[in-house]
Amino acid sequence: MSENTLKIIVAATPGIVSLIVACITWVSTKRNQVELETFKSELAERKAERDALRDYKYEARKRLYQEIEPLNFQLIEAGENALHRIYGLARTAKAGNLGAGGWLSREGYYTLSTMYKLIMPVAIFRLIQQKLTLVDLTVDPHANAQYALAKALYISFTDDFVLAASAPALPYDPNRLDWRERRAEDEGKYWRQGIPLGRLDDAADALLRADGSGRWLSFGGFQRQYKDRQSEVFEKFDAVHTVLLDFHPRTRPVLWRLLVMQAQLYLALLQFRHAHAAEAAARPFAPLRLTPQHERACFDWRQRPDEASERSVLTEPFDAARHYLRQRVGEFFAREEQTNVIAVG
């Protein structure tokens, strides 16, 4: 290479380097601008998504509270009435007024009010079910939990075989062809102590007004219609009446397990009365717990201590309730049993 050529190359090198640097800088700047614009676009898209989600949740909560909250309040009120009737059944048995020839052996006030109070929560739950297409329960964890507990209550009427099978298992065979004759000799085994789902729906729907208003019969209206042997209410409540006829916790232990378990759900639902929507988002869901041993006296139906063992009265029905609740609403159930009464919210 000649000296002149070398001089030219040396002289041109800074320019070439500057050009290369300029090209690299341009490419890098261009890429950074593209990345910056992409980042800005992603931020705007995320913000739009957050805004849309916030707006959706706001509207969904508003719709949920408008459509469901009034019914939830009524469900809790009806649940409290049902709970006190369950307590009342134990108290009435303790006083010697249940069983053959007792207050549930005739179609008087006690029988009619018991049927009404036990089925009314189901009727209100049926109304809530009808509105599920209009609301999104997932936007409010407490509303979602309340619905799950109410659904467990609804289904429980049909789960007499599940409760009978809980340890210690109870002999239970009401599907025999000769059940009418058999139940006279052993009510606990052969008397049906649950309500099939279709019959349950029929009874609950019979409490709802036929005008589509979403309202239900008062007890007075129910009582008048039930006394009319040609009425739909009388027809649809036949299965409910049959289950309760001559009931006593000693002779129908499967039904008593069912009622004790439902009492636990009612106690849980009652806690929602004190939970406000604003607090629901901030506070975690408190686990569901069984009524502790020292608070179970209201479930003791015995007239005399030797009528039945304390274990069979105050432990086994609650063990069955625990087993059932873990199956149906296990996600809400306390992992470790504590001494507190059922608490939700």
HELIX and SHEET records of a PDB file:
HELIX    1   1 GLU A    3  GLU A   67  1                                  65    
HELIX    2   2 GLU A   69  LYS A   94  1                                  26    
HELIX    3   3 TRP A  103  SER A  105  5                                   3    
HELIX    4   4 TYR A  109  GLN A  130  1                                  22    
HELIX    5   5 LEU A  132  LEU A  134  5                                   3    
HELIX    6   6 LEU A  137  VAL A  139  5                                   3    
HELIX    7   7 PRO A  141  SER A  156  1                                  16    
HELIX    8   8 ASP A  160  ALA A  165  1                                   6    
HELIX    9   9 TRP A  179  GLU A  185  1                                   7    
HELIX   10  10 GLU A  187  TYR A  190  1                                   4    
HELIX   11  11 LEU A  197  ALA A  206  1                                  10    
HELIX   12  12 PHE A  219  TYR A  226  1                                   8    
HELIX   13  13 GLU A  232  LYS A  236  1                                   5    
HELIX   14  14 ASP A  238  LEU A  244  1                                   7    
HELIX   15  15 PRO A  253  LEU A  270  1                                  18    
HELIX   16  16 GLN A  271  HIS A  274  5                                   4    
HELIX   17  17 ALA A  277  ALA A  282  1                                   6    
HELIX   18  18 GLN A  293  GLU A  295  5                                   3    
HELIX   19  19 ALA A  297  PHE A  299  5                                   3    
HELIX   20  20 PRO A  305  GLU A  307  5                                   3    
HELIX   21  21 GLU A  310  LEU A  314  1                                   5    
HELIX   22  22 GLU A  316  VAL A  329  1                                  14    
HELIX   23  23 GLY A  330  PHE A  332  5                                   3    
END                                                                             
